[in-house]
């Protein structure tokens, strides 16, 4: 670890990753209960919780701005979609239905969600979307509009820098995915729950979700086979 990095950590300019704290503790010869407590604090510092209620109080359009900034500074994206279609892939009707339970005028949020979709055609970005059959087929919309949504997935799958796959529910899948999650490059993962999202920055957490994603990819169909399946479901 460089002296500059140590100085930035000491001055509070940089939040140390868990591995940085481990290196410092090892260099100092720290061990036992004190070392365990410091490591626990470091993990907490690299984990953020964003609850839905606070996001709604602030305005969901503010959340869209945050996501747009994150997309602007990231290059490689992995989306594992367990139960619903994410905003980057959604039709206007699907976006509107996905936040129908939020009170008030959400027109700004809807507009910003749709505006963010332009990042998909940025050739400097790489996207992999992995949907379960349930995510693709959950009837959030009436049948005709769901057919349009599935057609949207087919269209996005043809963008050169986008990979889109679906995990069919038939057959044997010896995995137990619990959450929708997104991995940005190798530095950050977001994990969705029923009441909010975890923001994970520790390299071990991010690596764990990258490994999960890689395993799930093996159960998916891609390319023409994926498009044929989506067309069949529509």
N, C-alpha and C positions, 0 to 999 in steps of 0.2 A: 504494500500500500504506500502511495507516495506521501511525502510530507505535506504537499498542498492539500491532498484529500483529508489528511488528519487535521490540518488547520481549519479547513472548511467545516468539518464535523464539530471541532471544538468551539468554533465561533457561532454555530447554529445555522450556518449558511446551507448545510447539506444534511439531510436525514440519512443516517447510516443504514445500509442494508444489513440484514441479519448476518451475512457472511463477514461484513466489515467488523461488526461487533465481536464475532467469534475470533477474528484475527487479533483484535486489540486485547481481548481477554486472555488469549493464549500468550501474547507477547508479555503481558503483565503477570502471567502466572496465576490468574484468578481462577478459582474453582469453588465447588460446593454450592451452598445456598445462595450466596451473593451472586455468583456467575449465573445461576439459573434465573434469579430475579431480573438481572440485567437483560438476559436473553428474552425473557417474557416481555419486558418493556419494549425491546427493539421490535419484536414481532407485532406488538400493538401499534407501534409507530408506523409500521408499514402496512397496516390494515385500516381501511376506512369503511364506515357504514353509512349508507344513504337511504333513509326511510322514505316511503312513498308520501307520508303525510307532510313531511317537511318540503319535499319536492313540489307538492301541490300548493302549499302555502306560498312558496317562492314563485310559482308559475312554471308549468311544464315547458314553456318555451325557453326558459333559462336552461333547463336540462338539455334541450336540443342544441343550444349554443355551446355547452360544455362538450357534448359529443362531437360536434363539428370541429371544435378545436383539437380534440383528441385524434380525430380522423386526419386532420391536416398534418399532424406531426408524426403519424404512424405510417408504416409502409406495408406491413403484412398483417392480415386480419384473419382470424379463425372464429367462425360463429357456429356454436352447437345449439340448435333450436329444438328443444324437447317437446314443447306443447303449442307454440304459436309461431307465426311468421314475423320476422323482425321488420322494423320500419324501412330499412333500405330496400327490402324486397316487396313492400306492400303497395297495393293500389290505394288511391285516395279513399275509396269506400272502406277498405280494410283498416286503414289508419283511423278513420273516423269512428268505426265500430270498436276499435281496440281501446279507445279512451272515452267511450260513450257514458261510462259511469262517473266521469269527472265533472263536477258541476261547473257552470259558467261557460263563457264563450271560449272555445278552444281553437278558434280559426287560426290564430297565430302559431299555435303548436303544430297544427296539421300542416300549415304552409311550410314551416321550418323542417318538419320531418320529410316532406316531399322534396324540398330544396336540397337536403343532404344527399339525396340519391344521386346527384350529379357526380359524387366522388367515385361512383362505380366505373365511370368511363375514363378516369384518370389513369393513363398507361403506366404511371410510376407506382401505382398501388397494386397489391395482390390480395384477392379475396377468396376465401374458401367458406362456403356455406354448407352446413351439414344439417339436414332436417330429418326428424323422424317422420314416419307416415302420419302419425297423429298430428304433428305440427302442420303438415301440409294440408290435411283433410279436415281438421277441426272446423265444424260448420259455423263459424262466427258470422257469416253472411248468408243470405238466401242463395239457393243453388246457382242461379245465373251469375250472380256476383262472385261466388266462389269459383265458378268456372273461369271467370275473367282473372281472378287472382292466380289460379294455377297457370293460366296462359302467361301471366306476367313472369312467373318463375321460369317458364320455358324460355321466354325472351331474354331474361337476365343471364341464363345459363349459356347463352351464345356470345356474351361479351368476352373478348379474348383474355382479359386478365381476371376473369371470374371462373371459379370452379364451384359447381353446385351439385350436391349429391343428396339422395334420399335413402333412408334406411327403412326398407319394407318390414312390416311387422310379422310376416310369415317366416317360418323356419326357427332356428335356434340362435338366440343372441345371449350368450352367457355374460352379460354386463348389467350393471344396475345404475344407470345415470339418474341423478336426483335433481339436477338443475340445468336450466339454460345458462350458458356462459359464453363469453367472448374473450379472446386472447389477442392483445395488441403487441405485435413484434415479440420480443422476449422480455418485456419489461413490465407488463401490467395485464391483469386478468380481472374481469368483472363477472360476478356470479349473481344471478337473479334468484330471489326468493319471493314468496307470496306477499311480503310486506316491504321489500326494499332490495338493495343491491350491496354486495360486498365488493370493495375495491382492493385488490391484492397486488402488492408491489414486491414482496419478497421473492427472490429468484426461485426458491424452492416451491412456493405455491404456484408461480407462473409455469415452472417446468412441469409440475404435476398435472396441470390442466392441459398443457401441450401434449403430454404423454397420453392422457385420457382421449384427447381429440384424435390422436394418431390411431389409437386402437379402434375407436368408433368408425373411423374412415373405412376400415376393412370390412365393415358390414353394409356399406352403402353401394348403391348403383350410381353410375356417372354417365355423362355424355348422352348419346342417343338412347341408351337403355333407360336412363333417368327421364329424359324427355318423353319417351313413349309411355312410361308409367304415369307421369303427370297428366298426359293427354287422356289416358284411360280413366284416371280419377275425375277429370273434368267432365 
